[in-house]
Amino acid sequence: MLQVFRLSVACALVALLPADVLGFQVQPVRMGTGVMTFDTVPGWGLGPDGRSVLGSTHGGVVVDKAGNIYTSANIGVFVFSPEGQVIRRFLGDEYTSIHDLEIRAEADGEFIYGARNNAKEGIKFNAETGAIVLKLTYPEESGLGLKDFKPTAITVGLTGEIYLSDGYSSNHIFRYDRNGKYISHFGQKGNDLKQFNTAHGMTLDTRYEPPRLLICDRNHQPKGRLLHYDLNGNYIDEVITGLGMPTSAAVQGDYVSVPDLQGRLVILDKSNTIIAVLGHNADPKKGGNFNVPQDQWVEGVFSGTHGSYWDATGNLYVQDWNVAGRLMKLVRVKP
C-alpha cells in the first residue's frame, strides 16, 4: 500500500512539472484546415523555468512592423520577440487592466491604443518607449450622465478618429477626434437588432471599401454575433450570428480571426463564412474558464480565448483569459 501511495504522489508531481524539466518536449499540434492550417509552437513565450511570465491575462495582442508582439496582462504590457523572448515591459499603474489593444503606424512612430476597463479610460502610448501621449475619459459633454464607464474595446478610423466601446457598462460607443475631443456616440444596451448586449470587441474592418467598424456583440442572445457599423456610427448589417461569445476581432487581408471566450478561435473569409476553427475545447468545465492553471493547459486546446492578432506572414498570436497568463503562437502552414 505504501508503494502505491508513493507512486501516486510521484505521478501527481510529474503532472505539475513543465515538459522540458521532465526531459521531453511537447510536440506541436496541427489545427485548422486548407489555407488556414497552423502548427502550435510549444513553450513559446515562457520563461527559462518553463513557467508563464505574464501573470493573469484578460487582454489583447498586437504586432508591430518589426514583428514584435505586444500583449496586455493584468499587471501591464509585455513585448516579445518573434522567437518568444521578452524584450521590454511597460509596468505600473498606468498600464494595468488594458482589456483591448490596437496598434497604428503614424507620422511620428508606432502607437498602441488601449481600453482600460477597470481604470475607466482609453489610452494611447508610444510602442517603443511606452510614453503615454493621450488619455480618453468619459465625455461629460455627451450628456448621458453615466454613473460608470468601463471601456472594453478601442480602434482607430481612417482619419485618426478614435472609437472607444463602453462594453462593460452602458454599451455606448464613443467617438473622439485624434486629439481626444468628443465627437459623438452611438449604440445602447439591449438585445434588439441595433443594440449591444456587451459590445466587447471592435476593430476597423478593412476587408471592404469603404472600411467600417466590426463589433463583437458578445452576449447577444441566443448566441454572440458580429455587426457592421459605418464610421459615423450608423448601423449597416448583422454580419454573422452563432459565434458563442466573440471577444475581439483582428483583420488581415480578406480574413478575420475571432476568439470565442468558450475556448476556440474562428476564422472568417470575406463572405463572413467560417473557414476554420482553431483550438476548440470540448470540455465544458475548461472552455470559458479563467481558472485553468498552467499544469492543466493542453497543447492545441484553448480555454478562455480573448485576443488574437496576425503577423505579416500570417502567423497568429492568441491570448487566453487565464489565471496563469497564456499567450500562444500559431505558425501558418504554407500550402
SULPE-V483370 format. One record per residue. PSI is psi as a letter, one per 20 degrees, with the letter a starting at -180 (999 if undefined). OMEGA is omega in radians with two decimals (none if undefined). D_CENTER is the distance of its C-alpha to the mean C-alpha in whole Angstrom. Layout:
psi->PSI omega->OMEGA d_center->D_CENTER
psi->PSI omega->OMEGA d_center->D_CENTER
This chain:
psi->g omega->3.12 d_center->49
psi->h omega->-3.13 d_center->48
psi->g omega->3.11 d_center->47
psi->g omega->3.12 d_center->45
psi->g omega->3.14 d_center->43
psi->h omega->3.11 d_center->43
psi->g omega->3.13 d_center->41
psi->g omega->3.12 d_center->39
psi->g omega->-3.13 d_center->38
psi->g omega->3.14 d_center->37
psi->h omega->3.13 d_center->35
psi->g omega->3.12 d_center->33
psi->h omega->3.12 d_center->33
psi->g omega->-3.11 d_center->32
psi->h omega->-3.10 d_center->29
psi->i omega->-3.07 d_center->27
psi->q omega->3.05 d_center->28
psi->q omega->-3.04 d_center->25
psi->h omega->-3.08 d_center->27
psi->h omega->3.07 d_center->28
psi->h omega->-3.11 d_center->30
psi->i omega->3.08 d_center->32
psi->j omega->3.03 d_center->33
psi->r omega->-3.09 d_center->31
psi->p omega->3.00 d_center->28
psi->p omega->-3.10 d_center->25
psi->q omega->3.05 d_center->25
psi->q omega->3.10 d_center->22
psi->p omega->3.09 d_center->21
psi->p omega->-3.12 d_center->21
psi->r omega->-3.14 d_center->19
psi->a omega->-3.11 d_center->19
psi->q omega->3.06 d_center->22
psi->c omega->-3.12 d_center->24
psi->i omega->3.12 d_center->22
psi->l omega->3.06 d_center->19
psi->p omega->-3.06 d_center->20
psi->q omega->2.95 d_center->18
psi->p omega->3.03 d_center->19
psi->r omega->3.06 d_center->18
psi->n omega->-3.07 d_center->19
psi->p omega->3.07 d_center->20
psi->j omega->-3.11 d_center->19
psi->p omega->3.06 d_center->17
psi->i omega->3.12 d_center->16
psi->q omega->3.12 d_center->18
psi->r omega->3.14 d_center->21
psi->h omega->3.13 d_center->25
psi->j omega->3.14 d_center->26
psi->j omega->-3.13 d_center->23
psi->q omega->3.10 d_center->21
psi->q omega->3.13 d_center->17
psi->i omega->-2.90 d_center->18
psi->h omega->-2.86 d_center->15
psi->a omega->-3.02 d_center->16
psi->q omega->-3.08 d_center->14
psi->p omega->3.08 d_center->10
psi->l omega->-2.96 d_center->8
psi->b omega->-3.03 d_center->6
psi->a omega->-3.13 d_center->3
psi->q omega->2.94 d_center->5
psi->r omega->-3.13 d_center->8
psi->p omega->3.14 d_center->12
psi->r omega->-3.06 d_center->15
psi->h omega->3.12 d_center->18
psi->i omega->3.14 d_center->20
psi->j omega->3.09 d_center->17
psi->q omega->-3.02 d_center->16
psi->p omega->3.12 d_center->12
psi->p omega->3.06 d_center->11
psi->q omega->-3.11 d_center->8
psi->p omega->3.00 d_center->9
psi->r omega->-3.11 d_center->11
psi->h omega->-3.09 d_center->13
psi->i omega->3.13 d_center->16
psi->a omega->-3.08 d_center->14
psi->p omega->3.11 d_center->13
psi->p omega->-3.14 d_center->14
psi->p omega->-3.11 d_center->15
psi->q omega->2.93 d_center->16
psi->r omega->3.09 d_center->18
psi->h omega->3.13 d_center->18
psi->i omega->3.05 d_center->20
psi->j omega->3.07 d_center->18
psi->q omega->3.07 d_center->20
psi->p omega->-3.12 d_center->19
psi->i omega->2.99 d_center->20
psi->r omega->-3.14 d_center->20
psi->q omega->2.98 d_center->18
psi->o omega->-3.05 d_center->18
psi->r omega->-3.13 d_center->19
psi->r omega->-3.00 d_center->21
psi->h omega->-3.07 d_center->21
psi->i omega->-3.08 d_center->19
psi->j omega->-3.13 d_center->16
psi->q omega->2.99 d_center->15
psi->k omega->3.03 d_center->13
psi->o omega->-3.00 d_center->10
psi->h omega->-3.10 d_center->8
psi->q omega->-3.12 d_center->6
psi->q omega->2.86 d_center->7
psi->q omega->3.11 d_center->10
psi->q omega->3.13 d_center->13
psi->p omega->2.99 d_center->16
psi->p omega->-3.12 d_center->19
psi->r omega->-3.01 d_center->22
psi->h omega->-3.08 d_center->26
psi->k omega->3.04 d_center->26
psi->a omega->3.07 d_center->23
psi->p omega->-3.10 d_center->19
psi->q omega->3.10 d_center->17
psi->p omega->3.07 d_center->14
psi->p omega->-3.09 d_center->13
psi->q omega->3.02 d_center->11
psi->o omega->-3.08 d_center->11
psi->n omega->-3.03 d_center->13
psi->g omega->-3.08 d_center->14
psi->h omega->3.12 d_center->16
psi->i omega->3.05 d_center->18
psi->l omega->-3.12 d_center->18
psi->r omega->2.89 d_center->18
psi->q omega->3.11 d_center->16
psi->r omega->3.01 d_center->16
psi->p omega->3.14 d_center->17
psi->q omega->3.14 d_center->18
psi->p omega->-3.05 d_center->19
psi->h omega->-3.11 d_center->17
psi->g omega->-3.03 d_center->20
psi->h omega->-3.06 d_center->22
psi->j omega->-3.11 d_center->20
psi->p omega->3.14 d_center->22
psi->p omega->-3.05 d_center->21
psi->i omega->-3.10 d_center->23
psi->q omega->3.01 d_center->22
psi->p omega->-3.13 d_center->21
psi->o omega->3.13 d_center->20
psi->r omega->3.10 d_center->22
psi->p omega->-3.10 d_center->23
psi->o omega->3.12 d_center->25
psi->h omega->-3.10 d_center->29
psi->i omega->3.06 d_center->30
psi->h omega->3.11 d_center->28
psi->j omega->-3.09 d_center->31
psi->h omega->3.12 d_center->29
psi->k omega->-3.09 d_center->30
psi->q omega->3.10 d_center->26
psi->i omega->-3.13 d_center->27
psi->q omega->-3.09 d_center->23
psi->o omega->-3.06 d_center->20
psi->n omega->-3.07 d_center->17
psi->p omega->-3.14 d_center->14
psi->i omega->-3.06 d_center->11
psi->q omega->-3.14 d_center->10
psi->q omega->3.01 d_center->11
psi->r omega->-3.01 d_center->13
psi->p omega->-3.13 d_center->16
psi->a omega->-3.03 d_center->19
psi->h omega->-3.10 d_center->22
psi->j omega->3.11 d_center->24
psi->i omega->3.07 d_center->22
psi->q omega->-3.07 d_center->21
psi->p omega->3.13 d_center->18
psi->p omega->-3.08 d_center->17
psi->o omega->-3.08 d_center->15
psi->p omega->3.09 d_center->15
psi->m omega->-2.93 d_center->16
psi->h omega->3.13 d_center->14
psi->j omega->3.13 d_center->16
psi->e omega->-3.00 d_center->19
psi->h omega->-3.05 d_center->21
psi->j omega->2.92 d_center->18
psi->q omega->3.00 d_center->20
psi->p omega->-3.04 d_center->18
psi->p omega->3.08 d_center->20
psi->p omega->3.07 d_center->21
psi->q omega->3.00 d_center->22
psi->r omega->-3.06 d_center->24
psi->i omega->3.13 d_center->23
psi->j omega->3.09 d_center->25
psi->j omega->3.11 d_center->23
psi->p omega->3.14 d_center->26
psi->p omega->3.08 d_center->26
psi->g omega->-3.06 d_center->26
psi->r omega->3.05 d_center->26
psi->r omega->3.11 d_center->23
psi->r omega->3.12 d_center->23
psi->r omega->3.07 d_center->22
psi->r omega->-3.10 d_center->23
psi->p omega->3.10 d_center->22
psi->a omega->-3.08 d_center->23
psi->j omega->3.10 d_center->23
psi->r omega->-3.04 d_center->25
psi->g omega->-3.06 d_center->25
psi->k omega->3.07 d_center->24
psi->r omega->3.14 d_center->22
psi->p omega->3.02 d_center->19
psi->m omega->-3.03 d_center->18
psi->n omega->3.04 d_center->15
psi->n omega->-2.85 d_center->14
psi->h omega->-3.09 d_center->10
psi->r omega->-3.07 d_center->8
psi->q omega->3.02 d_center->10
psi->r omega->3.05 d_center->11
psi->o omega->-3.10 d_center->14
psi->n omega->-3.09 d_center->16
psi->j omega->3.08 d_center->18
psi->i omega->-3.04 d_center->19
psi->q omega->3.09 d_center->22
psi->o omega->-0.03 d_center->25
psi->q omega->3.07 d_center->24
psi->q omega->3.13 d_center->21
psi->r omega->3.10 d_center->19
psi->p omega->3.01 d_center->16
psi->o omega->-2.97 d_center->14
psi->p omega->3.10 d_center->13
psi->o omega->3.09 d_center->12
psi->n omega->-2.86 d_center->14
psi->g omega->-3.02 d_center->13
psi->j omega->3.10 d_center->16
psi->p omega->-3.12 d_center->19
psi->q omega->0.22 d_center->22
psi->h omega->3.06 d_center->23
psi->q omega->-3.00 d_center->19
psi->q omega->-3.04 d_center->16
psi->r omega->3.00 d_center->16
psi->q omega->3.14 d_center->15
psi->q omega->2.98 d_center->17
psi->p omega->2.96 d_center->19
psi->q omega->3.06 d_center->20
psi->r omega->-3.01 d_center->22
psi->i omega->3.01 d_center->22
psi->j omega->3.10 d_center->25
psi->j omega->3.13 d_center->23
psi->p omega->3.12 d_center->25
psi->p omega->3.06 d_center->24
psi->f omega->3.13 d_center->24
psi->r omega->3.02 d_center->23
psi->o omega->-3.00 d_center->21
psi->g omega->-3.10 d_center->19
psi->q omega->3.08 d_center->19
psi->r omega->3.08 d_center->19
psi->k omega->-3.08 d_center->19
psi->j omega->-3.11 d_center->15
psi->d omega->3.11 d_center->15
psi->m omega->-3.11 d_center->13
psi->p omega->-3.00 d_center->10
psi->h omega->-3.09 d_center->7
psi->r omega->3.14 d_center->6
psi->q omega->3.10 d_center->7
psi->p omega->-3.03 d_center->8
psi->p omega->2.91 d_center->12
psi->o omega->-3.11 d_center->15
psi->c omega->-3.13 d_center->18
psi->j omega->-3.00 d_center->19
psi->q omega->3.06 d_center->16
psi->p omega->3.06 d_center->13
psi->p omega->-3.07 d_center->10
psi->o omega->3.04 d_center->9
psi->q omega->3.06 d_center->7
psi->p omega->-3.05 d_center->10
psi->h omega->-3.10 d_center->10
psi->j omega->3.02 d_center->13
psi->l omega->3.02 d_center->13
psi->r omega->3.03 d_center->12
psi->p omega->3.11 d_center->11
psi->q omega->3.07 d_center->13
psi->p omega->3.14 d_center->14
psi->q omega->3.02 d_center->16
psi->a omega->-3.05 d_center->19
psi->h omega->3.07 d_center->20
psi->j omega->-3.13 d_center->22
psi->k omega->2.98 d_center->19
psi->p omega->3.09 d_center->21
psi->p omega->-3.14 d_center->19
psi->i omega->3.08 d_center->20
psi->q omega->3.04 d_center->18
psi->p omega->-3.06 d_center->16
psi->q omega->2.94 d_center->15
psi->k omega->-3.05 d_center->15
psi->p omega->3.12 d_center->16
psi->o omega->-3.09 d_center->17
psi->i omega->-3.12 d_center->21
psi->o omega->-3.10 d_center->22
psi->i omega->3.10 d_center->21
psi->i omega->-3.10 d_center->21
psi->h omega->3.12 d_center->18
psi->p omega->-3.10 d_center->16
psi->k omega->-3.09 d_center->14
psi->o omega->3.11 d_center->16
psi->h omega->-2.95 d_center->14
psi->l omega->3.05 d_center->18
psi->o omega->-3.08 d_center->18
psi->r omega->-3.04 d_center->19
psi->h omega->-3.12 d_center->19
psi->i omega->3.08 d_center->22
psi->j omega->3.06 d_center->21
psi->q omega->3.08 d_center->18
psi->p omega->-3.14 d_center->19
psi->p omega->3.11 d_center->19
psi->j omega->3.10 d_center->17
psi->p omega->-3.12 d_center->16
psi->r omega->3.08 d_center->13
psi->f omega->-3.12 d_center->13
psi->m omega->-2.95 d_center->10
psi->p omega->-2.93 d_center->8
psi->h omega->-3.10 d_center->4
psi->q omega->3.08 d_center->2
psi->r omega->3.09 d_center->5
psi->q omega->3.13 d_center->7
psi->q omega->2.90 d_center->11
psi->a omega->-3.01 d_center->14
psi->h omega->-3.11 d_center->17
psi->j omega->3.08 d_center->19
psi->j omega->3.01 d_center->16
psi->q omega->3.14 d_center->15
psi->q omega->3.00 d_center->11
psi->p omega->-3.00 d_center->9
psi->p omega->3.09 d_center->7
psi->p omega->2.98 d_center->6
psi->q omega->2.86 d_center->8
psi->o omega->-2.91 d_center->9
psi->p omega->-3.09 d_center->12
psi->h omega->-3.10 d_center->15
psi->i omega->3.10 d_center->16
psi->n omega->-3.04 d_center->13
psi->p omega->3.07 d_center->12
psi->p omega->-3.03 d_center->10
psi->q omega->3.03 d_center->12
psi->p omega->3.08 d_center->13
psi->o omega->-3.09 d_center->14
psi->p omega->3.13 d_center->17
psi->p omega->3.13 d_center->19
psi->p omega->-3.12 d_center->22
psi->p omega->-3.12 d_center->25
psi->999 omega->none d_center->27
